[in-house]
Amino acid sequence: MGDAFLDTYFGALSFLLGACIGSFLNVVIYRLPAGQSVVHPRSRCRCGAWIAWYDNIPILSWFILLGRCRTCRTPFSFRYPLVEFLTAMLFTACWIVGGWPIGAVWMVFVSLMIPAAMIDLDTMELPDTFTMGGFLAGVVLSTAVPESIHISATGPAFVGHLLALKASLLGAFVGSGLILWIALLGELIFRKEAMGFGDVKLMGAIGAFCGWQGAVFSLFAGALLGCIALLFIWPFWRMRGRTFSKQIPFGPSL
């Protein structure tokens, strides 16, 4: 009974934490590409009205306000509660599957990948904050918590940390190397840039957190997901005259 209560309590806490982090990630997604500070000033509508704290409650406020500004009734994108809910659910999954401290490492990974994917969708660019920053965070955290990268070694503790460091660096090297060769091959075949270098760096970050097996899985699963998504959105893009070669970011699929 006690364990069940604690599991429920920390699961709910993880959900609330994820929702709050998701709210902050929305700010990052909007402001970082524009070169604005992500901490100051506080959020406000396009009409200039400041958004009060009670109108900025993660997930709930969007539905309470029916997706519109309280002052001018300008509609807010549904992506705001979607990002908050997605982050909350993934944080909860990280806690349920990993616990402490493994789940905390995975939460950091989630917090890097979600804004990277959304910014890539908006701008076709992957900021170094998430790619190179993700690589460094992955190496440091994987080394500090070897179990997060599926390393469990017997003997002195430092052995596990060294093995985790090796696995993290190998994952980054394999992940970025694979996608780099794919990009070079695509450029050779299509006579144009087939994949941005940001994707190469993003795969390095994924490999640093997930190891080489996770990087390989991410690459092939991402390609599959990208193809499935293309089947649904390609007809609509054709109707709008949008081209295939410049409109499909690969980062979100990864």
Disulfide bonds with the S-S distance in Angstrom:
none
